[in-house]
């Protein structure tokens, strides 16, 4: 991994208001089980069909923190990208996401604060039926320019 050159995400000077990124994600059983196993979360609403069928949700739903992970991954890998840091989140989950859902996630840069080295990114995610399942904003600190391109500790980034 260290031998491969990796590109840092967009720096402040490269980001513009209105810039967008879109991706999609499919919620699979393996992903849910890995997540629930890692977090030791045994909420029956997430995994027990018999329990969930007797709730207003009618079937198991995806934990919101797992949905949050899809959003933060898109930000840290694409907009602004590697080297960024999320400093604040305001997310709303207006509709539940059920197992096997396919999500369309859209990010848009809505504000840039050069002085604070922050960008505001708006997120909206829709399920396969077009229902809004995630809506909100995140304040993100984009990657900083390396002080020296010859720095030993950063030789695998450019």
C-alpha positions in Angstrom: 0.0 0.0 0.0 2.8 2.5 0.8 4.4 1.9 -2.6 1.4 3.0 -4.5 1.0 6.7 -5.2 -2.3 8.0 -3.9 -3.9 11.3 -4.8 -5.2 13.6 -2.0 -8.7 15.0 -2.5 -9.6 18.5 -3.6 -7.9 21.3 -1.8 -9.7 24.6 -0.9 -8.5 26.4 -4.0 -9.9 23.6 -6.2 -13.4 23.5 -4.7 -16.3 25.6 -6.1 -19.9 26.2 -4.9 -22.2 24.0 -7.0 -19.8 21.2 -7.4 -21.5 17.8 -7.2 -20.9 14.1 -6.8 -23.4 11.3 -7.1 -23.2 7.6 -6.3 -25.4 4.7 -5.5 -25.3 2.0 -2.9 -27.1 -1.3 -2.5 -27.8 -2.6 1.0 -26.9 -6.3 1.1 -27.3 -8.8 4.0 -23.5 -9.2 4.2 -23.0 -5.5 4.8 -25.7 -5.4 7.5 -24.3 -8.4 9.3 -20.8 -7.1 9.2 -21.9 -3.7 10.5 -24.1 -5.2 13.2 -21.3 -7.6 14.2 -18.7 -4.8 14.5 -21.0 -2.6 16.5 -22.5 -5.4 18.6 -25.9 -4.0 17.9 -28.7 -6.6 18.3 -31.6 -4.3 17.9 -34.5 -6.6 16.7 -35.8 -3.9 14.4 -32.6 -4.3 12.3 -32.5 -8.1 12.1 -35.6 -9.9 13.2 -38.3 -10.2 10.5 -40.9 -11.5 13.0 -40.5 -8.5 15.3 -40.2 -5.9 12.5 -43.4 -7.3 10.9 -45.4 -6.2 13.9 -44.1 -2.6 13.8 -45.2 0.3 11.5 -42.0 -0.5 9.5 -43.4 -4.0 8.5 -39.9 -5.4 7.9 -36.3 -4.9 9.2 -34.7 -1.5 8.6 -31.2 -0.4 8.1 -29.5 1.4 11.1 -29.2 5.1 10.4 -25.6 5.1 11.5 -24.9 2.6 8.7 -26.6 5.1 6.2 -24.4 7.8 7.7 -21.4 5.7 6.8 -22.4 5.6 3.2 -22.6 9.4 3.2 -19.3 10.0 5.0 -17.5 7.5 2.7 -18.7 9.4 -0.4 -17.3 12.6 1.2 -14.0 11.2 2.3 -13.4 9.3 -0.9 -14.8 11.7 -3.5 -16.0 15.2 -2.5 -13.8 16.7 -1.3 -12.0 13.4 -1.1 -9.0 11.7 0.6 -7.4 13.9 3.3 -10.6 15.7 4.3 -12.2 15.6 7.8 -15.8 16.0 8.7 -16.2 18.4 11.6 -20.0 18.7 11.8 -23.1 16.8 10.6 -26.8 17.6 10.5 -28.6 14.6 8.9 -32.3 13.8 8.9 -33.7 10.4 7.9 -37.3 11.1 6.8 -38.1 7.6 5.6 -36.8 4.2 6.7 -34.5 2.2 4.5 -35.3 -1.5 4.3 -32.9 -4.3 3.6 -31.9 -4.7 -0.1 -32.7 -1.1 -0.9 -30.8 0.7 -3.6 -29.9 4.3 -2.8 -28.9 7.2 -5.0 -26.8 9.6 -3.0 -26.1 13.1 -4.2 -23.6 15.6 -2.7 -23.3 19.3 -3.5 -21.0 21.9 -2.2 -23.2 24.8 -1.1 -20.8 27.1 0.9 -17.0 27.7 1.1 -15.4 29.4 4.1 -11.8 30.1 3.1 -11.0 31.6 6.5 -12.1 28.6 8.5 -10.9 26.1 5.8 -14.4 24.6 5.7 -16.9 23.7 3.0 -20.6 22.9 3.5 -21.8 19.8 1.6 -25.5 19.2 1.1 -26.6 15.5 0.9 -29.8 14.0 -0.4 -30.3 10.3 -0.8 -33.3 8.7 -2.5 -34.4 5.0 -2.4 -35.4 3.1 -5.5 -39.0 4.4 -5.1 -37.7 8.0 -5.2 -38.5 8.5 -1.5 -36.1 10.8 0.4 -34.2 8.8 3.0 -31.3 11.1 3.9 -31.3 14.8 3.9 -28.8 17.2 5.5 -25.5 19.1 5.5 -22.0 18.4 6.6 -19.2 20.8 7.3 -16.0 19.4 5.9 -12.3 20.4 6.3 -10.8 19.6 2.8 -7.3 18.2 2.5 -4.5 20.6 3.3 -1.7 21.3 0.8 1.4 19.4 1.9 4.1 21.8 3.0 6.7 19.9 1.0 6.3 17.4 -1.8 9.6 15.9 -0.7 8.4 15.1 2.8 9.4 11.5 3.7 6.1 10.9 5.6 4.0 11.9 2.6 5.9 10.2 -0.2 3.0 8.0 -1.1 0.7 11.0 -1.7 0.7 13.6 -4.4 
